[in-house]
Amino acid sequence: MNRLNGKVAIVTGASSGIGHATAKLFATEGAKVIVGARRGAELENLVADIKAAGGDAAALAGDVRSEDYHKALVALAVEHYGRLDIAFNNAGTLGEAGPSTEVSEAGFAEALAINLTASFLAAKHQIGEMIKHGGGSVVFTSTFVGHTVGFPGVAAYAASKSGLIGLTQTLAAEFGPQNVRVNAILPGAVDTDMYREMNDTPDKQAFVTNLHALKRVSRPEEIARSVLYLASDDASFVTGTASLVDGGVSITRT
Ligand SMILES: NC(=O)c1ccc[n+]([C@@H]2O[C@H](COP(=O)([O-])OP(=O)(O)OC[C@H]3O[C@@H](n4cnc5c(N)ncnc54)[C@H](OP(=O)(O)O)[C@@H]3O)[C@@H](O)[C@H]2O)c1
């Protein structure tokens, strides 16, 4: 408890899944949380839940592809809570899947825009505000897909998510001197809407489950705990990492 007391955080992709669980955990740990995603009603429900549990949060609905949206999220954090210490840039999409020879240019570009360019735009506007108050922590949601494991049929997803690792390393090196830490978290399969969309039959779910050393997929709350670590001062000497939280999917060959 209270590991984020006095901190102000932005969480994107907070309307469901990993972002939703992380926003709740951040609030439980004392952070004031600005939550973002396109579905405003889900965000308002989340804010109500956080407030009912004694926490503090505010929502702003929008599309992470818009640079103005990131400016507005930072402005809201400053207006409501006076500062910004933590950003979990987590909104993402699977994008157009299928044989790479058939993926459209627009589908590939859309995945890059939501998963990679949006994360760059977010950090671009968050880091300056963090520096004003002595530094902060930025966490991006990448994935093991395209980093430690190659899967067929997900070129846009893998390319956009592995691009986040280069972005992480660059920002960590660039802003380390100002005490801004930047890390990427690489979850294994997590039981969320995205996972169920990708694995829409019991057979597919069994296949993916079996790829993990732990022989199960994660709950969003388990990923949230690792994001909390990276966001908090417990990780004060951790920066520039591609942090696997993947149930052993990257090392399993059985
Ligand atoms: N589930 C897995 O197995 C897994 C594994 C590794 C990494 N990840 C990554 O984890 C992150 C969260 O995904 P999830 O598994 O929690 O799935 P999810 O429940 O589908 O969450 C995706 C989130 O991203 C938001 N989002 C998508 N496009 C957006 C846009 N253009 N603008 C604003 N928000 C947008 C969605 O909100 P709205 O629809 O309301 O906009 C939603 O809140 C993603 O980056 C995903 O790639 C997931």
PDBQT file of the ligand as one rigid body, heavy atoms in Angstrom, charges set to zero:
ROOT
HETATM    1  N1  LIG A 301      -3.596  -9.404 -23.913  1.00  0.00    +0.000 N 
HETATM    2  C1  LIG A 301      -2.397  -9.848 -24.249  1.00  0.00    +0.000 C 
HETATM    3  O1  LIG A 301      -2.177 -11.072 -24.381  1.00  0.00    +0.000 OA
HETATM    4  C2  LIG A 301      -1.256  -8.867 -24.446  1.00  0.00    +0.000 A 
HETATM    5  C3  LIG A 301       0.052  -9.365 -24.469  1.00  0.00    +0.000 A 
HETATM    6  C4  LIG A 301       1.114  -8.473 -24.643  1.00  0.00    +0.000 A 
HETATM    7  C5  LIG A 301       0.856  -7.124 -24.791  1.00  0.00    +0.000 A 
HETATM    8  N2  LIG A 301      -0.426  -6.658 -24.789  1.00  0.00    +0.000 N 
HETATM    9  C6  LIG A 301      -0.641  -5.221 -24.931  1.00  0.00    +0.000 C 
HETATM   10  O2  LIG A 301      -1.306  -4.746 -23.786  1.00  0.00    +0.000 OA
HETATM   11  C7  LIG A 301      -1.945  -3.500 -24.084  1.00  0.00    +0.000 C 
HETATM   12  C8  LIG A 301      -3.343  -3.515 -23.488  1.00  0.00    +0.000 C 
HETATM   13  O3  LIG A 301      -4.113  -4.500 -24.166  1.00  0.00    +0.000 OA
HETATM   14  P1  LIG A 301      -5.111  -5.469 -23.408  1.00  0.00    +0.000 P 
HETATM   15  O4  LIG A 301      -4.607  -6.838 -23.575  1.00  0.00    +0.000 OA
HETATM   16  O5  LIG A 301      -5.388  -4.932 -22.042  1.00  0.00    +0.000 OA
HETATM   17  O6  LIG A 301      -6.394  -5.387 -24.364  1.00  0.00    +0.000 OA
HETATM   18  P2  LIG A 301      -7.704  -4.496 -24.342  1.00  0.00    +0.000 P 
HETATM   19  O7  LIG A 301      -8.507  -4.817 -23.135  1.00  0.00    +0.000 OA
HETATM   20  O8  LIG A 301      -8.308  -4.666 -25.674  1.00  0.00    +0.000 OA
HETATM   21  O9  LIG A 301      -7.149  -3.013 -24.144  1.00  0.00    +0.000 OA
HETATM   22  C9  LIG A 301      -6.709  -2.203 -25.206  1.00  0.00    +0.000 C 
HETATM   23  C10 LIG A 301      -6.839  -0.772 -24.723  1.00  0.00    +0.000 C 
HETATM   24  O10 LIG A 301      -6.277   0.110 -25.695  1.00  0.00    +0.000 OA
HETATM   25  C11 LIG A 301      -7.219   1.145 -25.947  1.00  0.00    +0.000 C 
HETATM   26  N3  LIG A 301      -7.057   1.651 -27.314  1.00  0.00    +0.000 N 
HETATM   27  C12 LIG A 301      -6.937   0.917 -28.447  1.00  0.00    +0.000 A 
HETATM   28  N4  LIG A 301      -6.842   1.734 -29.513  1.00  0.00    +0.000 NA
HETATM   29  C13 LIG A 301      -6.893   3.009 -29.032  1.00  0.00    +0.000 A 
HETATM   30  C14 LIG A 301      -6.852   4.286 -29.636  1.00  0.00    +0.000 A 
HETATM   31  N5  LIG A 301      -6.712   4.447 -30.972  1.00  0.00    +0.000 N 
HETATM   32  N6  LIG A 301      -6.938   5.388 -28.848  1.00  0.00    +0.000 NA
HETATM   33  C15 LIG A 301      -7.079   5.261 -27.507  1.00  0.00    +0.000 A 
HETATM   34  N7  LIG A 301      -7.113   4.061 -26.867  1.00  0.00    +0.000 NA
HETATM   35  C16 LIG A 301      -7.026   2.956 -27.632  1.00  0.00    +0.000 A 
HETATM   36  C17 LIG A 301      -8.584   0.484 -25.745  1.00  0.00    +0.000 C 
HETATM   37  O11 LIG A 301      -9.551   1.458 -25.396  1.00  0.00    +0.000 OA
HETATM   38  P3  LIG A 301     -10.752   1.972 -26.336  1.00  0.00    +0.000 P 
HETATM   39  O12 LIG A 301     -11.200   0.814 -27.171  1.00  0.00    +0.000 OA
HETATM   40  O13 LIG A 301     -11.767   2.418 -25.330  1.00  0.00    +0.000 OA
HETATM   41  O14 LIG A 301     -10.163   3.088 -27.099  1.00  0.00    +0.000 OA
HETATM   42  C18 LIG A 301      -8.294  -0.380 -24.522  1.00  0.00    +0.000 C 
HETATM   43  O15 LIG A 301      -8.419   0.357 -23.341  1.00  0.00    +0.000 OA
HETATM   44  C19 LIG A 301      -1.896  -3.362 -25.600  1.00  0.00    +0.000 C 
HETATM   45  O16 LIG A 301      -0.898  -2.436 -25.950  1.00  0.00    +0.000 OA
HETATM   46  C20 LIG A 301      -1.526  -4.765 -26.071  1.00  0.00    +0.000 C 
HETATM   47  O17 LIG A 301      -0.865  -4.759 -27.303  1.00  0.00    +0.000 OA
HETATM   48  C21 LIG A 301      -1.481  -7.501 -24.604  1.00  0.00    +0.000 A 
ENDROOT
TORSDOF 0
